[in-house]
């Protein structure tokens, strides 16, 4: 029989839901049943997992769900120190264990935005994948600072040309030190980032808030990097025209308007 037959049956159905969280190459799988469930050779761990109802309000940003998992679930641990660098995708499937054909249907798909711990559980706030299709893009503003993302397509700089590999001397909370960092002037790496391979094929990144001497302060702490580890580091940009010219020589791609008039034409003067 088909999935629809079991789904509409009065007493033949035995529904369970399969949850699949994808974080880069890492995949966490759970099922809502009391025991582990194997589907197509993939094992879904049987845990106390639940979700809120799916509302169809007509406003996509509001059509999200909240998934509740045990506080020590591996997917919750992904958010323990800082949100993962990769987008966390989630797919919810529905099937019936009494179905001899084991037909699985995709019920909901989206991405995990945040995790909040409440007692013995963790709540994952999820947003529908369709919000990515309706969200308006950023508009260019009439501003002095450059709005382009550093090393992005509009910026035009190739990140590999500025990447350096350094060996960490110390790691303490949000601060790391390295002799190679001290070889650059203070502020050189402010606004940049570091990247390292946390597991085979998976890379984590942290933004750099400040740079003084041989130390940089990161946006979030890192725990798994010991002293002596190698990381990639990129210099940052304050998006001013002076930095664009002197530091990167990229003034032809500068996206701001540094020379616009500062006088307000709407203050009542006759001549602007």
C-alpha positions in Angstrom: 0.0 0.0 0.0 1.0 3.6 -0.5 2.0 6.1 2.2 -1.3 8.0 1.7 -3.2 4.8 2.5 -1.5 4.5 5.9 -1.6 8.2 6.5 -5.4 8.3 6.2 -6.1 4.9 7.8 -8.0 4.8 11.1 -6.0 2.0 12.7 -3.3 0.7 10.2 -0.9 3.6 10.5 2.1 3.7 12.9 3.7 7.0 12.0 7.2 8.1 13.1 9.2 11.1 12.0 12.9 11.1 10.9 15.0 14.2 11.5 18.1 14.8 9.5 20.4 17.7 10.4 23.2 18.5 7.9 26.2 20.6 9.1 28.7 20.6 6.3 29.8 17.0 5.8 28.5 16.0 9.3 25.0 14.6 9.5 23.0 14.0 12.7 20.0 11.7 12.4 17.2 11.2 14.9 13.8 9.5 15.0 10.7 10.1 17.1 10.2 6.4 17.9 11.3 4.7 21.1 14.1 2.8 19.5 16.8 3.4 16.9 15.5 3.1 13.3 17.4 2.0 10.3 16.3 3.4 7.0 18.3 2.7 3.8 21.3 1.6 5.9 21.3 4.9 7.8 20.6 4.7 11.5 18.4 7.3 13.1 18.9 7.5 16.9 15.7 7.1 18.9 15.6 10.1 21.3 12.9 12.3 22.8 12.5 14.6 19.9 9.4 16.6 19.1 8.4 19.7 17.1 5.8 22.4 17.1 3.0 22.3 14.5 3.6 23.7 11.1 1.5 26.8 10.5 0.7 28.0 7.0 0.2 31.8 7.7 1.0 33.0 4.2 4.0 34.8 5.6 7.1 32.6 5.1 9.3 34.1 7.8 6.6 33.1 10.3 6.2 29.5 9.0 9.0 28.1 11.1 9.0 25.3 13.6 10.8 24.7 16.9 12.4 21.3 17.4 13.0 20.0 20.9 15.9 17.6 21.6 17.7 16.4 24.8 20.1 19.1 25.9 23.1 16.8 25.3 22.1 15.8 21.7 24.9 16.2 19.3 23.0 18.7 17.2 22.6 21.0 20.2 26.3 20.6 21.0 27.0 22.1 17.6 25.8 25.5 19.1 27.4 25.2 22.5 30.3 27.6 22.0 29.2 29.4 18.9 26.9 28.8 15.9 28.4 26.5 13.3 30.2 28.3 10.5 28.2 26.3 7.9 24.5 26.7 7.4 22.6 24.0 9.4 20.0 22.3 7.2 17.2 20.2 8.6 14.8 17.9 6.9 11.8 16.2 8.6 10.5 13.0 7.0 7.4 11.0 7.8 6.7 7.3 7.4 4.8 4.4 8.9 6.6 1.5 10.4 3.7 -0.8 9.4 4.2 0.1 5.7 5.9 -2.9 4.0 7.2 -0.6 1.3 8.7 1.8 3.9 7.7 4.8 1.8 9.1 8.0 3.2 7.7 11.5 2.5 9.5 14.8 3.0 7.3 16.7 5.5 9.3 19.9 6.1 12.7 21.3 5.3 14.5 24.4 6.4 17.5 25.6 8.4 18.4 25.9 12.1 18.9 29.5 13.2 19.6 29.2 16.9 19.6 26.8 19.9 18.3 27.6 23.4 18.8 25.4 26.4 15.9 25.1 28.8 16.5 22.6 31.6 16.9 19.1 30.3 16.1 20.0 26.7 17.4 22.2 24.0 15.1 24.1 21.6 16.2 24.5 18.0 14.6 27.5 16.2 14.1 26.6 12.5 13.1 28.6 9.5 11.5 27.3 6.3 13.9 26.9 3.4 11.5 29.0 1.3 12.4 32.1 3.2 15.7 32.2 1.3 13.7 32.7 -1.9 11.5 35.6 -0.7 14.0 37.6 1.4 14.8 40.9 -0.2 18.4 41.6 -1.1 20.4 44.4 0.4 20.2 47.7 -1.4 23.2 50.0 -2.1 23.1 53.0 0.2 24.5 56.5 -0.5 27.2 56.3 2.1 30.9 57.1 2.5 32.0 53.6 3.6 32.2 50.8 1.1 29.3 48.3 1.4 31.0 45.4 -0.4 31.9 42.2 1.4 35.6 41.9 1.7 36.9 39.3 -0.8 33.4 39.0 -2.3 32.5 39.3 -6.0 31.8 43.0 -5.9 35.0 43.7 -3.9 37.0 41.7 -6.5 39.9 40.8 -4.2 41.0 37.1 -4.4 41.1 35.8 -0.8 43.8 33.2 -1.6 46.2 36.1 -2.5 45.9 37.4 1.1 45.7 34.1 3.0 48.5 33.3 5.4 49.1 30.2 7.4 50.3 30.7 11.0 51.1 28.6 13.9 49.4 29.5 17.2 51.5 30.2 20.2 48.6 30.4 22.7 44.9 30.0 22.8 42.8 31.5 25.6 39.1 32.1 25.3 38.6 34.5 22.5 42.3 35.5 22.2 45.0 33.8 20.2 48.6 34.8 19.8 51.2 34.0 17.1 54.6 35.4 16.2 53.4 35.9 12.6 50.6 38.1 13.8 53.0 40.4 15.5 55.0 40.9 12.3 52.1 43.0 11.0 51.1 46.5 12.2 48.4 46.8 14.8 44.9 46.5 13.3 46.1 44.7 10.2 44.0 41.7 10.9 41.0 43.6 12.5 37.9 42.8 10.5 39.5 39.7 9.0 39.0 36.0 9.9 40.7 32.8 10.8 39.8 29.3 9.5 40.9 25.8 10.4 39.8 22.2 9.6 38.0 21.0 12.7 37.4 17.5 11.2 38.1 16.0 7.8 36.3 18.1 5.2 34.7 20.5 7.7 36.1 24.0 8.3 35.3 26.4 11.1 35.7 30.1 10.9 35.9 33.0 13.4 35.8 36.7 12.7 38.6 39.0 14.2 37.4 41.9 16.3 40.8 43.5 17.1 44.5 43.1 16.5 47.2 44.4 18.9 50.8 43.2 18.8 50.9 39.4 18.4 47.4 38.9 19.7 44.0 39.0 18.0 40.6 38.9 19.7 38.0 36.7 18.0 34.2 37.1 17.9 33.7 33.7 19.6 35.8 31.4 21.7 37.4 28.3 20.4 38.2 25.2 22.5 39.4 22.5 20.2 42.5 24.4 19.0 45.6 23.7 21.0 48.8 25.8 21.0 50.9 24.7 18.0 47.9 24.3 15.7 48.0 25.8 12.2 45.3 28.1 11.0 44.7 30.3 8.0 44.3 34.0 8.6 43.1 36.9 6.4 43.6 40.7 6.9 40.5 42.8 7.4 39.2 46.1 6.1 37.5 49.0 7.7 35.8 49.8 4.4 37.3 53.3 4.1 38.7 54.6 0.8 42.1 55.2 2.5 42.4 51.5 3.5 41.1 50.3 0.2 43.9 52.2 -1.6 46.8 51.9 0.8 46.3 48.3 2.0 44.7 46.6 -1.0 45.3 48.9 -4.0 41.7 48.2 -4.9 40.2 51.7 -5.2 38.7 51.0 -8.7 36.3 48.6 -7.0 35.5 50.9 -4.0 31.7 50.9 -3.6 31.2 53.9 -1.3 30.7 57.6 -2.1 33.5 59.3 -0.1 33.1 62.8 -1.7 29.5 63.5 -1.5 28.4 66.9 -0.1 27.8 67.2 3.6 25.5 70.2 3.4 21.9 69.2 3.9 19.7 70.5 1.0 16.5 70.4 3.1 17.4 72.9 5.8 15.6 75.8 4.0 18.5 77.7 2.4 17.9 79.2 -1.1 21.2 78.0 -2.6 22.4 74.5 -2.2 
